[in-house]
Amino acid sequence: MSKVASDHEQLNKLHDHIIRETVHVAMKKVCAEWGSPPAPFAFFLMGSGGRFEQSIWSDQDHGIIYDGNDDECQSYFLELGKEITHGLAVVDYELCDGYVMASYPLWCQSISSWQQQIKQWLQEARWESLRHFSTFFDSRVVIGREAYLKTLKETAFSLLKSQPHLYIRLVENVAFIQKGIGVFGQLLPETRGEQAGTIKLKQTTFFPYVNALRLLALKNDVFLPSTLSRFKLLENNYPTIGRYRPYFQELLDFRLRFCKHARSYKQVHVVHKHALSKEGRQQLKVLMKNGYSLFSETKSIVEKECSLW
């Protein structure tokens, strides 16, 4: 890990390697106890892992899609999901606080059940259901049938096009942005608790970029989950959006530079204000401001395009 801690791409390739090896060990154990898988399947990552945006420490966000509809399939793949979850915890990927893991039935389903789940999330269009949907959409297969995930994303694209008002609901779902800059241009650290004096990079700086590009990806049928890949694919459609890509790349590098000594998952998402030099503080403010501008511009684009439908 220390060899790749300053290289975003190599770091995430290492995460992929560790996760794949862990899943293979889990599969061997389950096969020895339960026999071979009763159906083809795909194991996929979501969240920062799905977007290829993990830092040195990461938690677990993953799911399983299988091509079968009987109880035997469900029991088998839930058991596999539990073993994978356990294995990843053993190698220091924290359990997801929101239970977004293949050990839970919501995230371990057949293709047909997954399609119904996506329809339900979008039809309900509640805060929690849309949050689940957004989490699911930032996904990629790391082991198994990539076509299964592609089929599910195609289902989502089709549903959204038939109900364009849902794009606005998705914007509203992520519209709240925790401000990291005060009215006098000062950074706003946490004032209470164990994180007092720190700035939450995830909420104040990463989310505006990630959420904006997810919205545009949904609007334009972009399958790739990484924010940088989405930037590259959408720059032709939205030339003004492309100017924000260097800032997001800079943000990835900024996080690695200031969080490389973190000792837990919680620590990689915060930076102590006093650990920043004058130049570092100014750099962070610029990254924040451009994230806010990007999200505001994206919101306007989506609202304008939806008004034309």
N, C-alpha and C positions, 0 to 999 in steps of 0.2 A: 504493500500500500504506500509506503513512504516514497517509493520510486516514481509513482504516478500521481502523487498528491497535488502537484502543480500543473497537471495537464488534464483538462476536462475530458477530452475524448478518450485518452488512455485510461483514465480513472473509471469511466463508465464501461469501457470494455472489460476491465478487471471485475467490476461488479457483475457484469453479464456472465463472465467465466465462473465466478464463485457460485452464482445462483444456479447456473446450469449444472455444475458438478453436484451441488447439493440436491437438486431435483432428481438427478440420476441416481444418487444414493437412496433417496426416498423411494423412488420407483422400484429399485432392486429389492428393498425391504418389503414393500407391499406385494410385489410379484411373488416373493418367496412365501408369503403368508396367505395371499388371496388368489394367486394365479395371475395369468396375463390379463391385461386390460380387456374388458368385454366389448369395447368399441374404440374406434379412433378418437383422439382428443387433441386439444390444444391447451397448453399452459401459457398464460399471458400475464404481463406486468401492467400496472396502472400507476398513476401518480408520477412522481419524479423518475421512477424506474421506467415507466412506460414512455416518458418523454426523453429518456436518455439524458437526464439532468440531475443525477444523484451527486451528492457531495461525498465527503469521506465516510460519514456515517449515514445510514438510511434506515427507514422502517419498512414494513412489509405492506405492499398493495398488490394483490394478485388474484387471479381467478382461473377457472377451468371451464372449457366448452367441450362437450362430448356428443357424439353422434349416436344417440340411443335414447329410448324413452321408458325403459322398464325400471323397476325398483332395484334390480341387481346393479344396473349402471350407476344409479344415484348413490347406492351404498358404497360401491367400489371407489368411485371418484371422490366422494366425501372423505373416505378413509385416506386416499392418496393426498387430498388437500390437507388433512390433519397432519400427515407425516411430513409433507413439505413445509408446512408452517412450523412444526417442531424443529425440523432440520435447519431452517433459516434462522430461527431463534438461537440455536446452538452456535451458529457461526456469527452471531451478534447483529442480526437484523431485527430491530425491535418489533414487537407485535403492534399491529395497527390499532390505535385507540378507537377508531370507528368500525372495527371488525371487517374491514375490506380485505378479506383473505379467503382462499379457496377452501378453507376448513368450515366455512359457513354456507348454508344452502343458497343464500341470495347470490353468492359469487361462484357457485359451482352448479351449472345447469346444462341441460341438453340444448342443442341449437334451437329447437322449436320453443322450449321454455324461455330461453334467452330472448327470442324474438318477441314473445308475449310480454316479457319483463320490460323490454325497451318501449313497447307500445304503451304499457301501463304507466311507466315513468312520465312519458310525454303527454299522455292523456290527462293524468292527474295534474301535472304542471305545478305541483306544490314545491315549496322551497327545498324540502328534503329529497323529493323524488328527482328534481332537476339537478340537485347536487350529486346524487348517485349517478345520474346519466352523464354528467360532465366528467366525473371520476372515471366511469367506464370508457368514455370516448378517448381519453388520453392513454391509449393502450397499444401494445404490440406483443406478438407471439414470440416467445423465446424457445419453446420446445413444442413440436407438434404441427398440426395442420393450420397454416396461416390463412387458408381460404375460409375457415370457419369464422374468424374475426372479421374478415372482409365482408362476408355475407351479412353479419350483424350490423356493420357500419352502413352498408347499403340500405338495410331496412330503416335505419335512423334517417338517412338522407331523404329517402322516399317519404317518410312520415312528416318530416319538417317541411318539405316542399308542398305537401298537401294541406298543411296548416301553418302558413307563414307567420301568424301571430305568435307562434311559439318562439321564434327568434327573439322577439321583444321580451318574452318571459325569461329567456335565457340570459339576456342582457341584464334584466332587473335582478336576476339571481346572484350576479357577481358585481353589481353596481357599487356596493359599499366597499370603499377602499380605506383602510386604516392610514391616516395621514402620518407621515414621518417628518414633515417640515411644518414649523409653526408660522404664525402670521408675520413674524419678524425675520423669517428666513433661517431660524435655528432648527437643528435636529431635535426631535422629540423622543427621548429615551423613555423606557418604562420607569414608573415612579414607585411601584410597589412590588412586594414579593421577592422571590429569589432571583428574578431577572431584572431587578431595579438597576438602572444605569445602562441597560442594553437597548439596542435598537433591533426590532424584529424585521430582519431582512425579508423573510417569507411573505409576511402580510403587507409590509409597507412598500416593498420594492419588486419582488418577483411576481406577485399575483397580477398586477396591472398588465405586464407583458404577456404572461401565460394565458390569462383569461381573454385578453384581446385577440390573440392569435387563434385560440380555440374557437371563438365566436366566428371569426372569418373562415376558419377551416370548415366549420359546420355549414356556413353559408355557401361555400364553394366546393363542397364534396371532396375535401382533401383528406385522404386516408392517413397520411403520415402523422405520427403523434408529437415529434419533437418540435419545440418552438422555433428553433433555427431552420429546420426543414420547412416548416409552414411559412416562415418569412420568405425563403427562397422561392417557393412555389407561388406565392401570392403577390410578389413584388410587381409582376407584369400587370396584374389586374388593378393593383392599388399602388402606384408609384410613390405616393407620399408615405406609405407605410414602410417601404423599404429603408428609409433613412433611419429607422429606429433599430434595425438589426445590429449594427455595430455596438449600440448601447447595451443590448441584451448579451452579446458576446462578452463585452467588458464586465457586465454584472456577474456572469459565470466565473470569470477570472478573479474578480474582486472577492467573491465569496471564498474561493479556494485560498487566496492570499491571506485573508484575515481569519479564516476558520480552520487552517490546516493543523492547528494544535488542539482542536476540539477533542474532548474525551467522551462525548456522548452524542446521541442523535439530537437532543435538544440544543446543544451548544453550536451545532453547525448552522442553525437558523438565526442566530443572533450575533451581533458584534458589539463589544463594549465601546461606548462613546469615547472614553478616555484612551482607548487603544488606537484611536485614529489620529493621525497627524492632521495638521491644518489642510494639507493637500488631500488626504484621505476623506476628510469630512466634506470638502468641496466636491470631490468626485462622487461621493454617495448622494449628495444633494442633486447633482446633475442627472444621475441615473434615476433617482426618484422622480424628478420633474418630467423627464422624458417618458417614463412609464405612465404617469398621469395623463400627459398629452396624448400618448398613443391610445390609451383606453378611451379618452374623450373623443378622439377622432374616429375610433372604431365604432363607438356607440352611435355617432352621427351617421356613419356609413350604413350600418345595419338598419337604423330607423328610416333613413331615406330610401334604401332599397326596398324595404318592406312596404313603405307607403305607395310604391309604384305597382305592387302586386294587385 
